[in-house]
Amino acid sequence: GVKIASLLKETGLVTLDPGFMNTASTESAITYIDGDEGILRYRGYPIDQLAKNSSFLETAYLLIYGELPDEETLDAVTRRIKRHTILHEDFKEFFTAFPRNGHPMAVLQAGISALATYYQHTLDPKDPHQLETATVLLMAKVPTMIAYIAKRATGLPLLYPDASKSYVEDFLRMTFALPYQEDVDPALVKALDMLLILHADHEQNCSTSTVRMVGSSHANIYASIAAGVGALSGPLHGGANEAVLDMLGKIQAEGGGVDDFMRRVKDKEDGVRLMGFGHRVYKHYDPRAAIVKEAAHEVLGKLGKSDELLEIAMGLEEIALNDDYFVERKLYPNVDFYTGLIYKAMGFPTQMFTPLFALGRLPGWIAQYREMITDPATKIGRPRQVYIGETERQYTDISER
Ligand code: ACO
């Protein structure tokens, strides 16, 4: 890679690779994907082993520090994070500045970038101590922030974090509970913990590349991760989980027939796509989607919710897996085809789905930012272009145009 780069520099040639289909932007030791085989590993550990046995905080530690923690270390890190979960009181005012029905991703992006104004002693990414503190603050405060955004949208009272509860349980409690009713179903805690693990990293995807790109200018980690939240909000990326539910809801409202919808997808009518299908890297069943599909049945079953939308989703998948259009293009369900159904069963409004993805991806963004900022090979991200505009021409006075 370095040789090609210096050759291109010497010759003045540039590569043109729209969407970076075949351009590696970095070396990385965090996440491995084999898209043809449907393999995903964090720091070498297969995703299904982590989903089954790990916890979100343990996986976050693994991604950020490179190894699974021993009990004592995990305990110490958890306690350190829990000490910082309370948001500055002024933040409550901050949230009131936005309309209640504003999209939570927009508020979250603003909130994360605003952390830089409260924690000015943690902004220098070249100071390992500051970077470490910022890592803990982000892991601690983002769940509280997301819970507050959800609560404010409904007008319900905000609850303070409770350090005696687990990370995920406390997030669910702050999001849903009222002051007098605090029990959270342990089955939901377990399911959400697992979904957060599945979303925790996915190498150089759009939002992670954004985090690295912004950080390559030595912008602080809050600014960089806030930019990642913006990238994640798009319907072709993290916003897909919300778009899937909207799509399923529309199909249901139109009578539940999947055939006509699939015809429109295949005819590319009005650019309609089967949301939650397809992936830039996976040309095989997304290993995360298989785990989520199983969880969807389990969670909906446990909650006693038979969901017609799940039936519609399975119908769409069945058609797609046997249809030439999808088979030829190697389009399979991605992680977000079934997540929305679980989030919905848990009681999250559709607009909160992508913030949940952001919470899951947070340790991945942090790990990637830290790897980027400490890698001596990192240079400021600055792609070249192939100019196709006008050649030189002369300015004319406005009266002559
Ligand atoms: N439905 C219908 N057709 C599709 C879909 C889809 N979901 N995805 C791709 N295609 C078709 C394209 O129309 C194209 O067809 P063509 O060869 O006839 O032109 C072909 O498959 C290749 O698609 P591209 O858009 O070139 O593939 P790319 O790698 O650029 O896009 C992406 C990947 C953005 C994920 C795409 O598959 C998509 O839009 N999917 C739906 C949105 C989605 O679920 N996003 C979530 C991604 S995963 C994540 O962020 C967690």
Residues whose N, C-alpha, C, O or C-beta is under 5 A from the ligand:
A	BS01	ACO	P235 L236 H237 G238 A240 R273 L274 M275 G276 F277 G278 H279 R280 R329 N334
